[in-house]
Amino acid sequence: MMAEIKSCAAETDAAMRQAMALARDYVVGLPRRPVDAKDGSVAHLREQLGGPLPDDGCGAADAVDELARFAEPGLVASGGPRYFGFVTGGVLPAALGAEWLTAAWDQNAGLYVGSPAAAIAEEVAGRWLADLFGLPTDCAFGFTTGGTMANFCGLAAARGAVLENAGWDVEDRGLRGAPEINVVVGDAVHASVLAALRMLGLGRRCVRRVALDDAARMSVQDLEMTLKELNGPVIVCAQAGEVNTGSFDPFQEIADLCHAHGGWLHVDGAFGMWAAASASHRHLTLGVERADSWATDGHKWLNVPYDCGYIFVRHGQHLVRPFANVAAYYPDPGAQRDGFFYVPEFSRRARGFSTWAALRSLGRRGVESLVDRCCGFAMRAASELRTIRGVEILNDVTLNQVLFRFVPETRDSGDFTAAVVAEVQKSGTCWFGMTTWRGMRAARLSFTNAMTTDADVDCTLAAIAEAVMSANRSASEV
Ligand SMILES: *Cc1c(COP(=O)(O)O)cnc(C)c1O
């Protein structure tokens, strides 16, 4: 027995020392690392990581060492300061430390008795977040894998509530024969909201799309007309932070219309909710607190490790109803907060720890300055991009997203923009991708990483200018 314990300690020691050294080098090296995965890595990765399952194990330290060596060429520096693709956060040092402890502690955050520490950390971090976002102090919340599942949880609550108003208990009777629910979304709805609806049995035909206004917000006139045509249960999905433009829907007007119609207002605020944590950006979220549910992400703007998202619901009973678990061996609910009443999973990682540590390390002011810094970079990038000939900024840069394209005199704008983006990606200096906005092919920069500095913005802008020249050269050669 003693020998076994000793060897467990030795193996743990070896594996963790190895991981610590490798992880530290990786994180500290991120600013200097080429951003995209190295070329030709697919076959190499398959070869290195692949093969049949070995009959004999190699031991902990070697397994960690092999993993690190084999994975290396396929790693993308998406946690680094010059990754501007999609909407991608990095990892705060405090959140990283907490995440290591979370793995070592290996607590099951489903039940309070499974880990009082995990339960209370979640309880406190959830309250802190609600406070940061200006949400009702008594709202219920759940810790999810991300924005998609946060949307799922909010819409599960919504589905139950609007059907209850129509005299139908969906938790008892399911959807067969239920009154038809109409779900109203803006035309720029995030795909994950539609996926969440499909998982809830609310397929494409339940969804009504509302046009956008000139500022890329849900059109209030169109919403009003749409609602007039609808009878029966209604859910309206508004958005705080559209993925291309960073735009915010007009929540005051939407809340008025939705609630006058007896509807449930859900807000997808995967990254845009964080604007509410900043005095200088809070105005963008005006009226958001009038919604019935709010989904947001931790692994984007809070810069906690994957995976982490949050759902908040004004009246908690609606969130609990679809997920409440009862089993003979569970303690009586009610005395303490059991995390599994608020999300689909029973057993899960204690993601409250990294959120708690991130918020504790930054404080209210630190979160605010993280948001302001990223938005400042976006403003600066947009104004300097405007000085490049042929650049057109396609969004009103009020948050952290910059949407732009190149309109050269003699070439197709979409092709040229794609050529510049490909050139930038190839350089390895920084990474951002393409999107389609109002039928136009466009490039998109998202500033969401806590590590990004002014110097990173400098070399990103230089890389773009360089790529434009290079794309022009290859154009004149053909
Ligand atoms: C990222 C995002 C989502 C999905 O969140 P995940 O954490 O990737 O599941 C939903 N809505 C918006 C607006 C997003 O930006």
The ligand as an SDF file (V2000), in Angstrom:
LIG
                    3D

 15 15  0  0  0  0  0  0  0  0999 V2000
  -19.9230   32.6700  -29.9270 C   0  0  0  0  0  0  0  0  0  0  0  0
  -21.3500   33.0230  -29.9810 C   0  0  0  0  0  0  0  0  0  0  0  0
  -22.3480   32.0840  -29.6700 C   0  0  0  0  0  0  0  0  0  0  0  0
  -22.0180   30.6420  -29.3710 C   0  0  0  0  0  0  0  0  0  0  0  0
  -21.2450   30.5380  -28.2130 O   0  0  0  0  0  0  0  0  0  0  0  0
  -20.2960   29.2850  -27.9760 P   0  0  0  0  0  0  0  0  0  0  0  0
  -19.6280   29.6280  -26.6960 O   0  0  0  0  0  0  0  0  0  0  0  0
  -19.3360   29.2300  -29.1360 O   0  0  0  0  0  0  0  0  0  0  0  0
  -21.1430   28.0730  -27.8990 O   0  0  0  0  0  0  0  0  0  0  0  0
  -23.6590   32.5070  -29.6770 C   0  0  0  0  0  0  0  0  0  0  0  0
  -23.9830   33.7770  -29.9990 N   0  0  0  0  0  0  0  0  0  0  0  0
  -23.0680   34.6960  -30.3100 C   0  0  0  0  0  0  0  0  0  0  0  0
  -23.5080   36.0940  -30.6340 C   0  0  0  0  0  0  0  0  0  0  0  0
  -21.7150   34.3600  -30.3190 C   0  0  0  0  0  0  0  0  0  0  0  0
  -20.7930   35.2800  -30.6040 O   0  0  0  0  0  0  0  0  0  0  0  0
  1  2  1  0
  2  3  1  0
  2 14  2  0
  3  4  1  0
  3 10  2  0
  4  5  1  0
  5  6  1  0
  6  7  2  0
  6  8  1  0
  6  9  1  0
 10 11  1  0
 11 12  2  0
 12 13  1  0
 12 14  1  0
 14 15  1  0
M  END
$$$$
